[in-house]
Amino acid sequence: MLPFCLAPTPGNTHLLTSPPATIVSRASLYIGLPSRDSASPGHIGVLLVRILLALAMPSPTSAQTPPAPFLPPSPSPAPAPAPYFVNLTDLLSVAGPFDTFLNYLLQTQVMDTFQNQVNNTKQGITIFVPKDSAFASLKKSDLGNLTRDQLKILFLYHAFPKYYSLSDFKNLSNSNPVSTFAGGQYTLNVTDASGLIHIVSSWANPKITSSVYSTAPVAVYEIDRVLLPSAIFSTEPALAPAPETKTPSDLAPAQSGIASAPKSAESSTGDATSYTTAAFRLLDCMVLILSATLMLIM
């Protein structure tokens, strides 16, 4: 409530005043109050209107306070970029040729296990990928007689559940045997002799022939043979027969004729040489006879 002071004035009215600061801010507004004897509803209404006008006038504090400056909203931080994951299917499709290995990974769904390791773990993965020629050296029955579970274990056996660069294999060779994705008894040994790295399994000891991809958390190395664990292959699988090579008798007759042509030329050259030698000998004999005849005449 606004404090007011009542002061007597001449006549039947009283002067309604306020503190000095309020009087200045209210523009020295005076409100005349009727006496008790002359009060009427009209006077009371006028009084209420004047009070409302006085309350509506701004106070010195609110009049002197400057408006708050407009501040633009602060920009929201940019979202963090999505992490980059190596797509193993795309990688093996482009490199290689690794078509046989890739097809087995997809058929057995081992690729899902490998890709999940890449995307969702910090340990990474190291994969040993045989070339297509390595599979061609095996008999079809070696892999064709395996069950689906055995095939899955075989290809899980071709990877370590951790990223290893080539320089790591020197120390890794001191930690044999090394666990694979197949787990349990399906382990591998690593040897590193002056940079020549072999991955040793029960029936095959392939060497790393090239580094296909090696950036953490993914390492893919090419090997020249398929890794064969004894837990799946009780005996060493027989190799496929080597492809037949053509013998000289399999050559076409035209080729045989072409090959014999140089021999005929050589024989002709030999005959000419023998004829020349005989002619020189005959000439020598004639010279001797002529010399003897001249001596007898003299």
C-alpha positions in Angstrom: 0.0 0.0 0.0 1.2 3.6 -0.7 1.6 5.5 2.6 -0.4 8.7 2.8 -0.5 11.5 5.4 -3.6 13.5 6.2 -3.2 17.2 7.0 -6.1 19.6 7.9 -6.9 22.2 5.3 -9.3 25.1 5.3 -12.9 24.2 4.7 -14.4 20.8 5.0 -11.6 18.9 3.2 -8.3 17.3 4.3 -5.1 17.3 2.2 -3.8 13.8 1.4 -0.1 13.8 1.2 2.7 11.3 0.8 6.5 11.2 1.7 8.6 13.8 -0.3 10.1 11.2 -2.7 6.7 9.9 -3.5 5.3 13.4 -3.9 7.9 14.2 -6.6 7.3 10.9 -8.4 3.5 11.4 -8.3 3.9 14.9 -9.8 2.8 16.6 -6.5 -0.7 15.0 -6.7 -3.1 16.2 -4.0 -6.3 14.3 -3.3 -9.1 16.1 -1.5 -10.9 14.0 1.1 -14.4 15.0 2.0 -15.4 15.4 5.6 -17.5 12.8 7.4 -20.4 15.2 7.2 -20.2 15.9 3.5 -19.1 12.4 2.2 -21.2 11.1 -0.6 -20.9 8.2 -3.1 -19.7 10.7 -5.8 -16.9 12.0 -3.8 -15.8 8.5 -2.9 -15.7 7.5 -6.6 -13.6 10.5 -7.5 -11.2 9.5 -4.7 -10.9 6.0 -5.9 -10.1 7.2 -9.5 -7.4 9.5 -8.2 -5.8 6.7 -6.1 -5.7 4.4 -9.1 -4.1 7.1 -11.2 -1.5 7.6 -8.5 -0.7 3.9 -8.4 -0.4 3.7 -12.2 2.3 6.3 -12.3 5.9 4.8 -12.6 8.2 5.0 -9.6 11.6 6.7 -9.9 13.4 3.3 -9.7 11.5 1.8 -12.5 11.8 4.9 -14.6 15.6 5.2 -14.3 16.4 1.4 -14.8 17.5 0.8 -18.5 16.1 -2.2 -20.2 18.3 -5.3 -20.3 20.3 -5.6 -23.5 19.2 -8.3 -25.9 21.5 -11.2 -26.0 21.3 -13.7 -28.9 20.8 -17.3 -27.9 24.1 -19.1 -27.7 24.6 -21.6 -30.5 24.2 -25.3 -29.6 27.4 -27.3 -29.9 27.9 -29.3 -33.1 27.2 -33.0 -32.8 30.2 -35.2 -32.6 31.1 -36.9 -35.9 30.1 -40.6 -36.1 33.0 -43.0 -35.6 34.5 -44.6 -38.7 34.4 -48.3 -38.9 36.2 -50.5 -41.5 33.8 -52.6 -43.5 35.4 -56.0 -43.7 33.2 -57.3 -46.5 34.2 -54.3 -48.7 37.8 -54.6 -47.8 38.1 -58.3 -48.7 36.1 -57.8 -51.9 38.6 -55.2 -53.2 41.8 -56.8 -52.0 42.9 -60.3 -52.7 41.8 -62.4 -54.5 40.1 -63.6 -51.3 36.8 -64.7 -52.8 36.8 -68.2 -51.3 37.6 -67.0 -47.8 35.0 -64.2 -48.0 32.3 -66.5 -49.2 32.9 -68.9 -46.3 32.8 -66.0 -43.8 29.4 -64.9 -45.1 27.9 -68.4 -45.3 28.9 -69.3 -41.7 28.1 -65.8 -40.4 31.6 -65.5 -39.0 31.7 -62.2 -40.7 29.1 -60.9 -38.3 31.3 -61.9 -35.4 34.4 -60.2 -36.9 32.5 -57.0 -37.8 31.0 -56.7 -34.3 34.5 -57.0 -32.9 35.6 -54.1 -35.1 32.6 -51.8 -34.3 32.0 -52.4 -30.6 35.4 -53.2 -28.9 38.6 -51.4 -28.2 40.7 -54.6 -28.6 40.3 -54.8 -32.4 41.0 -57.8 -34.6 43.8 -59.5 -36.5 42.7 -61.7 -39.5 44.8 -64.2 -41.5 43.3 -64.5 -45.0 44.4 -67.4 -47.2 44.5 -66.6 -50.9 42.2 -68.4 -53.3 45.2 -70.5 -54.5 45.6 -71.8 -51.0 42.1 -73.2 -51.0 42.7 -74.6 -54.5 45.6 -76.7 -53.1 43.2 -78.6 -50.9 40.9 -81.4 -52.0 37.3 -80.4 -52.3 36.4 -83.1 -49.8 38.7 -81.7 -47.1 36.2 -78.8 -46.5 33.1 -80.4 -48.2 32.9 -83.1 -45.6 32.9 -80.7 -42.6 29.7 -79.8 -40.7 28.5 -76.2 -40.5 29.7 -75.9 -37.0 33.2 -77.3 -38.0 33.4 -74.8 -40.8 32.5 -72.0 -38.5 35.2 -73.0 -36.0 37.7 -73.3 -38.8 37.2 -69.8 -40.0 37.0 -68.4 -36.4 40.4 -70.1 -36.1 41.8 -67.6 -38.7 41.7 -64.5 -36.4 43.0 -63.1 -33.1 40.5 -61.1 -31.0 43.0 -58.3 -30.8 44.8 -55.9 -33.1 48.5 -56.7 -33.8 50.8 -54.8 -36.1 53.7 -56.5 -37.8 56.1 -55.1 -35.2 54.1 -56.8 -32.5 54.7 -60.3 -33.7 58.3 -60.3 -32.4 57.0 -60.0 -28.8 53.9 -62.1 -29.6 56.2 -65.1 -30.5 57.3 -65.2 -26.9 53.7 -65.6 -25.7 52.8 -68.8 -27.5 50.3 -70.2 -27.9 48.0 -67.4 -28.9 44.2 -67.7 -28.5 41.9 -67.3 -31.5 38.3 -66.5 -31.9 37.5 -70.2 -31.8 38.7 -70.3 -28.2 39.6 -73.3 -26.1 42.1 -75.7 -27.8 42.1 -73.7 -31.0 45.3 -71.8 -30.5 48.1 -70.8 -32.9 51.8 -70.3 -32.5 53.7 -67.4 -34.0 57.3 -67.3 -35.1 59.3 -64.3 -36.2 62.7 -64.9 -37.7 64.2 -61.7 -38.9 60.9 -60.4 -40.1 59.8 -63.6 -41.7 56.6 -64.4 -39.8 54.9 -67.8 -39.8 51.5 -68.7 -38.3 51.9 -72.3 -37.0 48.8 -74.6 -36.9 48.7 -78.4 -36.5 48.9 -79.3 -40.2 50.0 -76.1 -41.9 52.6 -73.4 -41.1 51.8 -70.6 -43.6 53.8 -67.4 -43.7 52.5 -63.9 -43.9 53.1 -62.9 -47.5 51.7 -59.3 -47.4 50.0 -56.8 -45.2 46.6 -56.1 -46.7 45.4 -53.6 -44.1 47.0 -52.6 -40.8 45.5 -49.6 -39.0 44.1 -49.9 -35.5 41.8 -51.5 -34.7 41.9 -53.7 -37.8 44.8 -55.8 -39.2 44.4 -58.1 -42.2 47.4 -60.2 -43.4 47.6 -62.5 -46.4 48.9 -66.0 -45.9 49.8 -68.7 -48.4 48.1 -71.7 -46.9 44.9 -72.5 -45.0 45.3 -73.0 -41.2 44.3 -76.6 -40.3 43.7 -77.5 -36.6 44.1 -81.1 -35.5 40.9 -80.8 -33.5 39.0 -80.8 -36.8 41.4 -82.7 -39.0 42.6 -85.8 -37.2 45.1 -86.5 -40.0 46.9 -84.2 -42.3 44.6 -83.4 -45.3 46.0 -84.6 -48.6 46.8 -81.9 -51.1 45.0 -81.7 -54.4 46.9 -83.2 -57.4 49.1 -80.7 -59.2 47.8 -79.6 -62.6 49.0 -81.6 -65.6 51.8 -80.1 -67.7 52.1 -80.7 -71.5 54.9 -82.9 -72.7 56.8 -82.3 -76.0 54.8 -85.1 -77.7 51.6 -83.1 -77.1 52.8 -80.4 -79.4 51.1 -79.8 -82.7 52.7 -81.3 -85.9 53.2 -77.8 -87.2 55.2 -76.9 -84.1 57.3 -80.1 -84.5 58.1 -79.1 -88.1 59.1 -75.7 -87.0 61.3 -77.1 -84.4 63.0 -79.5 -86.8 63.8 -76.8 -89.4 66.9 -75.5 -87.7 68.3 -79.1 -87.5 68.0 -79.4 -91.4 69.9 -76.2 -91.8 72.6 -77.3 -89.5 73.0 -80.6 -91.5 73.3 -78.7 -94.8 76.0 -76.5 -93.4 77.9 -79.5 -92.2 77.8 -81.1 -95.7 79.1 -78.0 -97.4 82.0 -77.8 -94.9 83.0 -81.5 -95.7 83.0 -80.8 -99.4 85.3 -77.8 -99.1 87.8 -79.8 -97.0 87.9 -82.6 -99.6 88.6 -80.1 -102.4 91.5 -78.6 -100.5 93.0 -82.0 -100.0 92.7 -82.8 -103.7 94.4 -79.5 -104.6 97.3 -80.3 -102.3 97.8 -83.7 -104.0 97.9 -82.1 -107.4 100.5 -79.6 -106.2 102.8 -82.4 -104.9 102.5 -84.4 -108.2 103.4 -81.3 -110.2 106.4 -80.5 -108.1 107.7 -84.1 -108.4 107.4 -84.0 -112.2 109.3 -80.8 -112.5 112.2 -82.2 -110.4 112.5 -85.2 -112.7 112.6 -83.1 -115.8 115.4 -80.9 -114.4 
